[in-house]
């Protein structure tokens, strides 16, 4: 077997050197580049850079929220488990597996993630909302905001899929100013829990002055 790099710090350093060499990051600010590189590192595809979108104040909004000891809301357990928790002041919240959620979702003919967002409302003010799985959850969150619910400080909206994912993210991009929210997203069908948690973890690193 050929020799290979074993040291994790050397692996990370080499990875991000290769990402910088392979990717045109000129459209992004220095701090946005940190998030974009992490997303590329997560999925192994430099071409994703062209699909990453930020509201103008997204990075600072996320850092400020973390400094203000915000709640961290996750649409699914896979997002929650992917977060770097050692730097957080409290445990991230995910209500998807609460006992009543499945029955209510079935009665209402909607996804469990949509139903679980009912339990987000008391926590939405001073929060970062992370959606990495269900487009229906992103739609429901925006509906709640339009209906007068408190607004999260930042939405990391990177659901994955063929039905609703591109459209929900495009709605967020188009209407974020009217909704009064900052966002990070990846347009199109691409998304997932790993990308969503990776974006959040990069904000945590930036809060602590850590960069790639």
C-alpha positions, 0 to 999 in steps of 0.5 A: 500500500502506498504511503498516505497522510495519517495526521488529521491536522495535516489532512485538513491543511492539505485539503483546504490548500487543494480547495483554494487552488481548485476554486474561484472564491473571488465572489465571496468576502473573506469570512464567506470564503470560510463557509464555502470552503467547508461546504466544498470540503464536506461534499468534495465538489468545488463546483458547489461554490457557484450555488452558495448564497449569503444574505449581506449580513449572514456571517455577522448575524450568525456570529452575533447570535452565538455571542448572544447565547442563541438557541440552536434549532435543528430540523432533524437529528442528523443535523443536531448530531453533526454540530460541534457542541463543545463550543456551545452554551446549551444543547441544540434543540430538535423536536422531531422525535417528540411522542406527539409529532407523528400522530399530529403530522398524520392527522394533518397530512403533513411531514413530521418536520413541518409539525415539529416546527410548531415547537420551535416558536417559543425559541425562535427569537435569538436563534439560529435555525438550521434546516438540512433535510426537509424542504417542507420545514423551510417552507413552514419556517417562512410561513411562521415568520410571515404569520408573525412568529419571532424571527431567527437571527439566521436561517441556515436553509440547505434542505436536499431533494427533488421536490420542493428543495430548489423552490424553497431555497429560491423563495428564501433568497428572493423574499429574505428582505421582506421576511426580515431574516439573514440566510445561508443556502445552497441553491438547487437540489443539493443540500443535506444535514452534513452541509447544514451542520458544516456551515454552522460549525464554520460560524462557531470557528469564526466566533472563536477566531479560527480559520482554515 
